[in-house]
């Protein structure tokens, strides 16, 4: 067995941003060596049309149906799949060769501005939340107003405070800069950007050096995004070209330079790219890193980090150790 594969198998791999949760997707997850992933069960907008995503106009109904879907898969798994309530659930899954799912949503529109619904969904198993997805909702302004727009709504402030009290992981992706700043004021635990990449400039969905430093001081993490256009601008609008694996590691290098090795994680953002998705997004050019367009191919990244000269300890942090630390600090 090669050194990189041995290290890969020894590590506890965690993907902190993922939209793939069919039975075959879980087989891919196991094949790629992953123990856990954050399941974004719903999105504020009707982006996907698969058996795991639903096109009901009501956002709350969409999430409830997605929960029914994931509960059914868990019940059929004969104990192989477990839902994460604390870090020990992930450690136990690693020991037993099982799969651990952290449940949440990319967008809090399903709450309709009611903090009471947050408590109900917490009781149903939700353990993380992205406040918005791409557009404003009842909780916060979005990336559309990234630099100069308003921040959290009064309902959003209540939700953030309640997430802190309950011990839910707060994901800062997709919200405005002012909303991010307000979250740092209100939330007293490590936070995450589940699928962003570092850049030298200041733009929505990317983190500059100052933001990375602030995140590191918060003991939070950023999940490195695997979409080609998130790795380099030259891949935006280009259908057939994919970012190179070496360029993905360059993004990891930059994140470490900006914030240190303790704040870097994996936020692949694998998604069901169906015809409906492309019709909705008008981004037919969306592609993933060459050779890693599926979670099962993740040993290639470990090999690339070994070749880049990363220490075993650093690689294990990036693959899942940092994410597990945040999960333990927030969920227990």
JOBELFEN-V367987 format. One record per backbone hydrogen bond with DSSP energy under -0.5 kcal/mol. NH is the residue of the N-H (numbers start at 1). CO is the residue of the C=O. Records with the same first field share a line. If there is no record, write none. Layout:
# JOBELFEN-V367987
NH->CO + CO
This chain:
# JOBELFEN-V367987
6->2
7->3
8->4
9->5
10->6
11->7
13->11 + 33
14->319
15->36
16->14 + 266
18->38
19->270
21->19
26->22
27->23
28->24
29->25
30->26
31->27
32->28
33->30
34->29
35->13
36->13
37->100
38->15
39->37 + 102
40->18 + 38
41->39 + 104
44->106
47->45
53->50
59->57
62->58
63->59
64->60
65->61
66->62
67->63
68->64
69->65
70->66
71->67
72->68
73->69
74->70
75->71
76->72
77->73 + 74
78->75
79->74
80->77
82->99
84->101
85->83
89->86
90->86 + 87
91->87
92->88
93->89
94->90
95->91
96->92
97->93 + 94
98->93
99->80
100->35
101->82
102->37
103->101 + 125
104->39
105->128
106->42
107->105 + 130
108->131
111->108
112->109
114->111
115->113
117->114
118->114
119->115
120->116
121->117
122->118
123->119
124->120
125->122
126->121
127->103
128->103
129->169
130->105
131->129 + 171
132->173
133->135
135->133
137->140
141->151
143->174
145->142
146->143
149->145
153->139
157->153
158->154
159->155
160->156
161->157
162->158
163->159
164->160
165->161
166->162
167->163
168->163
169->127
171->129 + 169
172->170 + 192
175->172
176->141
177->146
180->176
181->177
182->178
183->179
184->180
185->181
186->182
187->183
192->170
193->221
194->192
196->193 + 223
197->205
199->207
203->201
206->203
207->197
212->208
213->209
214->210
215->211
216->212
217->213
218->214
219->216
220->215
221->191
222->263
223->193
224->222 + 265
226->268
228->287
230->227
231->227 + 228
232->228
235->232
236->233
238->235
239->237
247->244
248->244
249->245
250->246
251->247
252->248
253->249
254->250
255->251
256->252
257->253
258->254
259->255
260->255 + 256
263->260
264->261
265->222
266->14
267->224 + 265
269->17
270->17
273->271
274->272
278->274
279->275
280->276
281->277
282->278
286->283
289->226
290->243
292->289
297->294
298->295
300->297
301->298
302->298
303->299
304->300
305->301
306->302
307->303
308->304
309->306
310->305
315->311
316->312
317->313
318->314
319->315
320->316
321->316
322->317
323->317
324->320
325->321
326->322
327->323
328->324
329->325
330->326
331->327
332->327 + 328
